[in-house]
Amino acid sequence: MKKQDCFYLGKIIKKYSFKGEVLIKTDGDLVENYFNLKNFFLENENDLVPFFIDRIKKHKPDILRIKFQDVDSEELAKKILKKKIYLPLTLLKPLRGKKFYFHEVIGFKVISEKKVIGIINKINDLSPQPIFEIKNKNRIILVPIHNDFIIKINRKEKNIELSLPDGLLELQN
């Protein structure tokens, strides 16, 4: 499986038990969508390696508790800590309207008040409030991702129209 054919699901954040269970922090909050999967792909250097699932449970709204086959000790679980988890893009259900997957909008043009602000370069989701990182010439503009700001997403033309609060862009000059 090639990385460009996959989406980032999350990361193994810690060991859970002495039997090799691990916790995966997911990039979303619908962990139930992954209960019927047979395997995940773990990033190992530049390769994606399939790890087959023995058991999978919801630990928290955005955390899965997983027991992989052949990972049956604390030592083996320790070896896969901090590994990134990927799944094939074919598993994603298409979203419509103002809903989107983070990876889907990278490279989209951002428009506000009929002017192009820039291109979405990255989405920073390390903070409680995810943020668009928009590249505009020689600078990066940070815009919180909030449903109230999004007017329209045009997937065909690859752009997002935003209605931003007064002064937000000026704060970043």
C-alpha positions as CSV (number, residue, x, y, z in Angstrom):
1,M,0.0,0.0,0.0
2,K,1.4,3.4,-1.0
3,K,1.1,6.4,1.3
4,Q,-0.5,8.6,-1.4
5,D,-3.4,6.0,-1.6
6,C,-4.1,6.3,2.1
7,F,-5.2,8.8,4.7
8,Y,-3.8,9.5,8.1
9,L,-6.0,8.0,10.8
10,G,-4.0,8.7,14.0
11,K,-1.0,7.7,16.1
12,I,-0.2,5.1,18.7
13,I,0.1,7.1,21.8
14,K,0.7,4.6,24.6
15,K,0.7,1.0,25.8
16,Y,-2.4,-0.1,27.5
17,S,-1.7,-3.5,29.1
18,F,1.1,-6.0,29.6
19,K,-0.6,-8.1,26.9
20,G,0.5,-5.8,24.0
21,E,-2.6,-3.6,23.8
22,V,-2.1,0.0,22.6
23,L,-4.1,3.2,22.4
24,I,-4.5,5.0,19.1
25,K,-5.4,8.7,19.1
26,T,-7.5,9.2,16.0
27,D,-7.9,12.2,13.8
28,G,-11.6,12.2,14.3
29,D,-14.3,11.3,16.8
30,L,-16.2,8.5,15.0
31,V,-14.0,5.6,16.2
32,E,-17.0,3.2,15.7
33,N,-16.4,3.5,12.0
34,Y,-13.2,1.4,12.4
35,F,-14.6,-1.5,14.5
36,N,-15.0,-3.9,11.5
37,L,-11.5,-3.5,10.0
38,K,-9.2,-6.4,9.7
39,N,-6.0,-4.3,9.7
40,F,-4.3,-0.9,9.9
41,F,-1.2,0.2,8.1
42,L,1.6,1.4,10.4
43,E,4.2,3.8,9.0
44,N,7.7,2.3,9.3
45,E,10.3,4.7,7.9
46,N,8.8,5.4,4.4
47,D,6.8,2.2,4.1
48,L,3.3,1.2,5.3
49,V,3.2,-2.2,6.9
50,P,-0.1,-4.0,7.6
51,F,-0.8,-4.9,11.2
52,F,-3.7,-7.3,11.6
53,I,-6.3,-6.6,14.4
54,D,-7.1,-9.1,17.0
55,R,-9.4,-6.9,19.1
56,I,-10.6,-3.3,18.8
57,K,-12.6,-1.3,21.3
58,K,-13.6,2.3,21.9
59,H,-11.5,3.7,24.8
60,K,-12.6,7.4,24.5
61,P,-14.5,9.3,21.8
62,D,-11.3,9.8,19.8
63,I,-9.2,6.9,21.1
64,L,-9.2,3.3,20.1
65,R,-7.8,0.4,22.3
66,I,-6.3,-2.2,20.0
67,K,-4.7,-5.6,20.3
68,F,-2.8,-6.4,17.2
69,Q,-2.0,-10.0,16.2
70,D,1.6,-10.9,17.0
71,V,2.0,-8.0,19.4
72,D,1.6,-9.9,22.6
73,S,3.9,-8.3,25.1
74,E,4.8,-4.9,26.5
75,E,8.2,-5.1,24.7
76,L,6.6,-5.6,21.3
77,A,4.0,-2.9,22.0
78,K,6.8,-0.5,22.9
79,K,8.3,-1.0,19.5
80,I,5.2,0.4,17.7
81,L,4.7,3.4,20.1
82,K,4.4,6.7,18.3
83,K,3.9,5.0,14.9
84,K,1.5,6.8,12.6
85,I,-1.6,4.8,11.4
86,Y,-3.0,4.9,7.9
87,L,-6.0,3.5,6.1
88,P,-6.9,3.3,2.3
89,L,-8.7,6.3,0.9
90,T,-11.3,3.9,-0.5
91,L,-12.7,3.6,3.1
92,L,-13.6,7.2,3.3
93,K,-17.2,8.1,2.7
94,P,-17.6,11.2,0.5
95,L,-18.6,14.3,2.5
96,R,-20.8,17.0,1.1
97,G,-21.6,20.6,1.9
98,K,-19.4,22.3,4.5
99,K,-18.0,19.0,5.9
100,F,-14.6,18.0,4.8
101,Y,-11.6,15.8,5.6
102,F,-8.5,17.7,6.5
103,H,-6.4,16.0,3.9
104,E,-9.0,16.8,1.2
105,V,-8.6,20.6,1.3
106,I,-4.8,20.8,1.2
107,G,-4.1,22.9,-1.9
108,F,-7.5,24.5,-2.0
109,K,-7.8,28.2,-2.7
110,V,-9.2,30.3,0.2
111,I,-11.6,33.2,-0.8
112,S,-12.9,35.9,1.5
113,E,-15.0,38.8,0.4
114,K,-14.4,37.8,-3.3
115,K,-10.6,38.0,-2.9
116,V,-8.1,35.1,-2.9
117,I,-6.4,35.0,0.5
118,G,-4.1,32.2,-0.4
119,I,-3.8,28.4,-0.6
120,I,-4.3,26.0,2.3
121,N,-0.8,24.7,2.9
122,K,-1.5,22.6,6.0
123,I,-4.0,22.1,8.8
124,N,-2.7,22.4,12.3
125,D,-4.7,20.0,14.5
126,L,-2.4,19.9,17.4
127,S,-4.4,22.4,19.4
128,P,-7.9,22.0,20.6
129,Q,-9.1,24.3,17.8
130,P,-7.9,23.1,14.3
131,I,-6.4,25.9,12.2
132,F,-6.0,26.4,8.4
133,E,-2.4,27.4,7.6
134,I,-2.9,29.5,4.4
135,K,0.2,30.4,2.3
136,N,0.0,33.9,0.9
137,K,3.1,35.0,-1.0
138,N,5.8,35.1,1.7
139,R,3.7,34.6,4.8
140,I,1.4,32.1,6.5
141,I,-2.0,33.2,7.6
142,L,-3.6,31.3,10.4
143,V,-7.4,30.9,10.4
144,P,-9.4,28.9,12.9
145,I,-11.5,26.2,11.3
146,H,-15.0,27.0,12.4
147,N,-18.3,26.0,10.7
148,D,-19.6,29.6,11.1
149,F,-16.7,30.9,9.0
150,I,-17.2,28.5,6.1
151,I,-19.7,29.7,3.5
152,K,-19.1,27.2,0.8
153,I,-16.7,24.4,-0.3
154,N,-16.4,23.9,-4.0
155,R,-14.6,20.6,-4.5
156,K,-14.7,20.8,-8.3
157,E,-13.0,24.2,-8.4
158,K,-10.9,23.4,-5.3
159,N,-11.7,26.4,-3.2
160,I,-13.3,27.3,0.1
161,E,-15.2,30.6,0.6
162,L,-14.9,32.0,4.1
163,S,-16.6,34.8,6.0
164,L,-14.0,36.0,8.5
165,P,-14.5,38.2,11.5
166,D,-13.5,41.8,11.0
167,G,-9.8,42.4,11.7
168,L,-8.7,38.7,11.7
169,L,-6.5,39.1,8.6
170,E,-5.1,42.5,9.7
171,L,-4.0,41.0,13.1
172,Q,-1.5,38.9,11.1
173,N,0.2,41.6,9.2
